[in-house]
Amino acid sequence: MPLRLDSAQADFELRFSQLLAGKREASQDVNDTVAGIIADVRARGDLAVAELTNRFDKAGVTPTTLTFSPDEIAAAAAQVPANVRAALQTAHDRIKAHHEKQKPQDSVYTDDLGVTLGSRWTPVDAVGIYVPGGLASYPSSVLMNAVPAHVAGVKRIAMVVPTPNGEINPTVLAAAQIAGITEIYRIGGAQAVAALAYGTDSIARVDKVTGPGNAYVATAKRQVFGQVGIDMIAGPSEVLVIADSSANPAWVAADLIAQAEHGAGAQSILVTTDPRLADAVEREVDRQLSLLPKQALARDGWDEFGAIITVASLDEATELANRIASEHVEIATDDPQALVSKIRHAGAIFLGHHTPEAIGDYVGGSNHVLPTARSARFASGLGVLDFMKRTSLLGCTPSALAALAEPAVTIAGVEDLDGHGRSISIRLNR
């Protein structure tokens, strides 16, 4: 059964704090294992990557067959039904259109002293995207990572995807084909992250690694950070639904189930001002779970990590939402705009009764790679800026330098960096 809380209860604060502190990530300590894998790949390159991939995925690869050939990509993509390919194309086009509006513009100006200041944006040269391919395959993740990288102007995108037992979901390769990715490797796990970060004979190193994965992948990204950039350390997925009496309990229940079926610690929470809705949603979740073809994963997730919280007002609901800082926040009210400005911490917000979170997963246009585990307090979802760098521009005329020299030399003296000061004063013949 899901956790039931009421903000009017005397022990609410204690129980709510326990909910926030609950650990949903994999409990096993994988740091040492991942460190060993990374060291092995750095030392033995392709041979280590192939051996590790065969050990963990039984993929049957060799150092010379890590790469999908163009013919293999085309053959797999050709297996995808026309309606599925059309759906992927729709998703691609909408994601591209939205992310094109995120692309920043260079800015240069001259201030009153004649100093030129500005910023110039340039793309990362090479990106590696990790696409899960174990218990589930996510062609949508291909698009969510590749499209903003292309919009940013990244010239090289290398994709890694595990192939357990040598098998690949053809829709993943079809999505890659639609996204214009031609460099694809049949590897996953920590060894794939290490290969992207440090390079091997057959896999050139990249500058940044993005994309979700299991505990080993997340730990590998954490360990290679600094050698390469990363997008974020993604944990189990989560949704928070804020609802009042105007919400449809069947719709809310369906959205909670949609998140719970991710498994691996995924969490679904309802915060509502209406106790009757809370009861109706709990009954509806149970009814709909019984109709789900693969209900065990979702039912286990709902029973272990699900929560229903009743509150006195929508203002109180938004206060709790900010403390939870969920990856996804749905506002299931007749006037969602009234609450948007009150929610400061959320990976993505979904407005109104007709905007299920799953639309954002696929074809809405916004990105579904989002901060989890309360990191929405300080992090943002994946976007074009994640694939770009800002370079500052500064230029002084002789008169501008003369005007700024005295305070600059003074600060250099305070910091006991006489060479800094002299590099300024020497230009003024002082």
SEKE-557010 format. One record per residue: z negated, y, x negated of N, C-alpha, C in turn. Coordinates in steps of 0.05 Angstrom, whole numbers, plus 5000, padded with zeros to 4 digits. Layout:
# SEKE-557010
ZYXZYXZYX...
This chain:
# SEKE-557010
500049764983500050005000500050254982501350464991501350714976498650844977498151014958495651174957495751374980493551404995493351605016491251805008491952065008490152275001490252495023487952625026487752855044486353075030487553315028486353525012483753625024483153545049480553625061478253445053478853215041476853035033475253135009472653075008470953174987471753084959472852844957473552724931476552764925477852944940480752984936481453054907480053254896480753354870480653134849478552974850478252744832480552554834481052474859483152274863485952384857486452634863489052754856489352774826487252844812487352854782487952574771486752374783487352094774490252024779491352114801494152074806495852204785495252444777496752584757496552444730494252334725493752214698494751924696495551814719496451534719498851494700498751284684500851224665502851034677505351124678507450954690509450854669509250964644511050874623510350594614512150464599511550204588509050224570507250034573504750054559504849934530506849774525506949644499507549854477506349804454506749974431509349894417511350054419513949974407514650134382512850314374513450484351514150334326512550134319513049994294515649834295516149714318518549554321521049734318520949964331523250154330523550264302521350324288521550424261522950214243522249954247523549744231526449724237527249754263530049744270531649964257530550204259531850444247532250404217530150304204530350264175532450054168532549844184534549634180537349734183537849894203540550014208541250204185539350354176539950544153540650384128539350154124539749994100542249824101542849704125544949504126547249584145547049804158549249914174550249724196552849684196554149534218553049254220552449124197551448854198548848844213547049034208544449034222544949094252546649284258547249354286548249104301550048954289551148714302549048504306547448454285545348244287543248314308542448564308540348644327541448634356543948724359545248714386545448424396546148244378546347964387543547844392541547934377538847834382537747924409538148174415536948284440538748254465541348274461543148274484544948024486544847854465546647614465549547694470550347914457552948034463555247904448554747754427556847614413558647804398557548024386559148214371558948154341560848254326560948254297561248534287560748584262561148854252563948974256565848804261568548894266569348914295567448834313568148844342566149014357564949214344562949384358564349584377566849634371568349844386570049724408569949854431571849784453574649894445576649734446579349824440580449974464582550144459583750284482584750084503585849854495586749654514584549544531582149494518579949394533578849594553578849844546577950054564579850074588582450074582584450094603584349854622583949614610583949364627581449364645579149454634576749464651577049674673578049904666578350114686580350034708582249874701584249784721583049604742580749484735579449304755577949454777577549704773575949864791577549924816576449874840577949934865578650224867580750284881581750564883579750744896578250644916576250824929573950894910573250704893571050754873572050954853574450914843575551104824575751384836576551404861576751664874574051794877571951634882569251744884568351854857568951704836568251794809569752044802572252064810573752304804572652554819571852504844570552714860568052814846566352624837563952694823564552854798566452754782567252894757568153174763569753214782570853484788568653674797566853574813564653754823562653814800562053614784560253664761561553864742564153834737565554024719565554304730566154334756566254604768563554744766561454594771558754714770558054794742558554614723557654664696559354874681561754914690563355124679562055404684560555424705559155674712556755714694555955514679553655534661554455634633556955634627557855694600557155984593555656024571554856304565557056454552556856714552558756894540557557024515559257054494558357204471557657494479555757604465554857874471554358034445555758254442555458424418555258724428553358864416553059154423552159304398552359564399551459744378549359924389546959934376544760094387544960384377542960544383543060834378543160894348542160714331542160754302544760674289546460544305548960454294548760164284546660024291546259744283547759564304549359384293550759194310549058944314548658874339546958644346548458474366547858214366549258044386548657754382549957594399549657304398552457184401552856964386555356814389554756524394556056414414555556134422557655954412556855724400558755534390557855254398559655064402558954794411557954624387556354424394555654224374558254074367558553984342560953854334561353574346559153414345559353134354556853054369557252914391554952834408555252534413552952394413552852124422551452094448552651964468551351934494550651644498548151604507547151334512547351274542548651064549549050984577547650714581545650694599544350434603546250224613545749974606547549764615546049494617543449504621541849264623541449174651539049214663538549134690540349274710541249514703543049664721545049824704547249884716549350034702549850294718550150514703550250774715552750934707555050884720557351054714556851354718555051414737554451694741553251824716551651674701550451774676552551844655554751694655556951764637557952044643558452104669559452364677557452584672554852534678552852744675552452824646552952644627552652714599555252814587557452694594560052764581561153024591560953074617562353314628561253574617558553614617557653874605558253894575558353664561559153674533561953774530563753664547566553754546566754054553565354134574565454414582564454594559562454504545561354654522563354684499565254494498567254494477566754294455565054104460564453894440567053744434567753714408570353594401570153284401567853174394567652884392565252784408565752604426563652474442563852174437561652064426561551774421559551654441560451454455558851334476557951054468555350994472554350724467553350604494553850354498553050224523552549934517550149824523549549544518551249364536551949134526553448934541552048664540549948634556548448374557550348144562550047934546551747694548554747764546555247994533558048074529559448194553557848254573559048354598558648654601560548784615560349074620561249124648559849304662560749394688563249554685565549474696568049624691567949914701566249964721566150244731565050434709563350334691562350494669564750584651566550394645568750464628570850634644570950594670572750764686571751054686569051084688567851354687568351484660568151324639568751424612571651514610573451364621576251434620576751694635575551724659575851964674574752204659572552164645571252374630572552434603574652274596576152324572574752214547573052014550571651894526573351664516574051664491575651444480574151294458571851404449570251274428567851144441567950884445565850734459565050494444562450444441561350224426559650044444560049774441558649584458555849514445554249714442551549684431549549854447547049764446544949914459542349894444540249974456537649954444537150154421534950114407534250284385536350284363537750054360539750034339542150214344542750254370544950434377544250724371541750804377540851074371540851124341539850924326539850954297542650974285544550824296547250834286548451114291547951224315548951484321547651704303545151674298543651874283544351874253544551634242544951614213547751524204549251414223551951324217552051054203554250914207554850664193557850684184558750464172561550464164563550514187562850404210564650424233563850634254561450734252560450934271559651184256561251394258560551644245558151774258556351894242553952014253554652254271552852304290553252534308551152744302551252964317549353174314547153184335547753044358545753044379546152784395543952674405543952434422542752504449544152434471543252484498543452234514542052234536542252014555539651854558539251714581536851564586536951284575534551164573534450884564531550784568531150534558528450414562526550524541524150394539522050494521522950494492524650294485525550274457527550504451529250564470531150774466529751044465527751094483526251344483524751374457523551164447522051174422523951224399526251104399528151144377529151434377529551554401530351834402528152014390525751944396523452104386523352084355523851844345523651804316526051924300528351944312530652054297530852354302529252474319529352754324528752904298530353094292530253244266532653164249533252904248535752824236538052904254537652874280539452964301537853104322539253254339537953364363537853154385536153184404536053014428535753194453536453084475536153234500533253244509532053014513529352994522528452704520525852654523524752384524524352324554526152184566526052134594524251894601522451934620520751724629521651614656519851464670520651364696521351584716523251524733524151724752522151784774522452014788520352094807521552294828520452274852521152474872518652554887518552814894516452924911517853054935517052964959518153074984515953244997516653505001514853685016515953695045514353625065515353605092513353715112514453825134512753915156513553755181512653845204513153695229516153695237517753865224520553865231522153645217520853505199522253295183522653045200524852905194525352645207524052425190522052275201520652085185522451865173524551795187526451585177527951685153528651945153530152065131528352085106525852185111523952205089523351935077522951735093522451465084524751355067527151405076529551315061529651445033528851695031528951835005526751734987524451664998522351554981523151274971524351114988525250854979527450874958529251064962531451104943530451144914528251284912527051334885525551084876524050954893522450724886524250494876526650474886528350244878529350264849528850484835529450494807527750304791525350244801523550074787522450204762521450034743520550124717518650364719516850364739514950574741515750814757518050804771518951024788516851094809516651344815514551434834515651604856514651554881515451704904512951814917512852084922510552214934511452384957509952364979510352545002507952725005508452985007506353185013507053315039505353295059506053395086503753535099504453725116502453865132501853715158503253505164503153375190502053085187499553035195498452755192500152555208501252635230502852445246505352375231506552565217508952505201508152315179505852355166504952185145504851895154503651855177503351585188506051465195507751625207510451535215512151465191511951625170513451565145512551305133509851255132508851015120509850765135509850785162510950565178513950525173515350755171518250735168519050625141517550695120518150585094517850285095515750185107515449895109517649765125518549895147520749775163523349775147523949995134526550015120526549835095524249805082524149625059524949335067524149255091524748985100527748945105529249165108532149155112533749175086532349245064533749295039534449025026536948985018537848735006536148654982535548844964533848794941531248954943529548854961527149014968524848984949524748764933522348704917521648934898523749034884523249244864522249494877523549574899522649824912519949794925519449554937516849514949514549514929514949394906512949394885512449674875514549834872514250104862512750274882513450244908512150404929509150324931508550074930505749984932504150064908505350064884503750114860503550414854505750564858505850834849506351044871506950954896507451134918504951274927505251514939502951664949503851834973502051864992502452045015499952225016500552485015498352685014498652875037496552905052496553105074495053355065496153585072495053845064494854025088493454245085492954435107495354625112496854675091499054875094501254815074503554945079505854915060505255055034503655275035502855405010501255214993499455065005497954864990499754644980501854574995503754374986505154464961506054714960507454814936505554834912502954894917501054894895500854614882500754414899500654144889503254064875505454154886508054104874508154214845507054454841507054564814505354414795503154294805501454134788502753864782504253754801505653504796508053544778509453774781511853834765513853604765514653534788516353294791519253334781520453114774523253114766524953214790524553104813525953184838523953284859524653514871522953614893524853664917524253524939525753564964524053744982525253944995523854105014524954035042523553865056524453775082523153945104524054195106523154375126525554525138525154665160527354815172528155055156526255165141526755405125525955355095527555195081526855125053526855365035528555565040528655795023525955945021524355915042521756055042519855935021520355695012518655564993519755564965522355604961523555574935522155744914521756004920520556184900517756104892516455944909513655874903513455624885515755484882515755244865516655324837514855324818515455414791516255184773515254944779515654724761516954484775519554454770521054234782523654194766524453944762526953904748529353994765529253924791531354014810530054024837531054214853530054254881532254214900531754064921533653984941532854114968534754274979534054455001534754345028532654305045533154245073533453945079533653905105533753625116536253475108538353615103540953485098541753475069539753495051540253475022538553265009539253005013537852795000538252804970536152734955536352744926538752584915539452364929541652194919544352344918544652554934547152714931547252844904544952934894544853044867545252834846544652584851545052374832548052334827549752384846552552304845554552534847554652664869556952844874556253124881553753204881553053474888554153674868554153604843555253774822553153844802550553864810548353914791547953664774546453694752546053464734543653304742543953034739541652864746539952784722540652874698538952824675536853044674534352984682532353174687529653114674527953314670525353254657523553094676522052904664520252734679517452764668515552614680512852594670511552864666511953044685510853314686511953504665514053414651515253584630516953814642517353814669518654034682516954294679514554274670512854504665514054674642515554544624516654684601519554614594520754434609523454344602525354374625527954354619530054384639531754134640533354114660535253894662537553944643539153724638541353744620543453934631544654084613546754274621548454354597550254534601552154614581550654724556548554874560547154994537545954784518545554544528544454334511546554244490549054314495551154234476552254474461550754694461551654934447549355044431550055214411548155344394548655644395546455794394546656094393546256194365548156344355547956464329547556764332545556874319545057164320546957314302547857554310549457724294547957984289548258084264546858334257548558484236549058734240550558894221549559174219549059274195548059554191550159724177550459964186551960164172550160284150551260434131549460554111547260734123547960884143545961054156543960894171544760674184542960504199540960374179542060274157540260154137538160354127539160604122537260804112535060864132535860864158533860924179531760694182532560454176530760224179529360134154530160254131529160154105526160184102525060424109522260474103520360274117520660234144518860044156519259754146521759684140522359414130521059374103521359564085520159544058517059534060515959694079513059694083512059414092513459294111512559024120512858814098515058844081515358664059513058684039512158934035509858974017507258854028506858884054504458764067504558454063506858334065507158044062507357964033507058154014507158093985509757963977511958053989514657953983516258183971515658253946516958483934519958453932520858203928523758163926525258233952523858173975525058254000525458554002523358693995523458983996525559093977525758983953527659083934530559043943531058813957533758753966534658963986532759103999533459324017533659584001531659653985531559913972533859943951534659713939536759733919539359853930539759803956542259913969542060213974539660323971539260603976538860763950539360623928539060743901536260843896534260693907531460773903530360623880
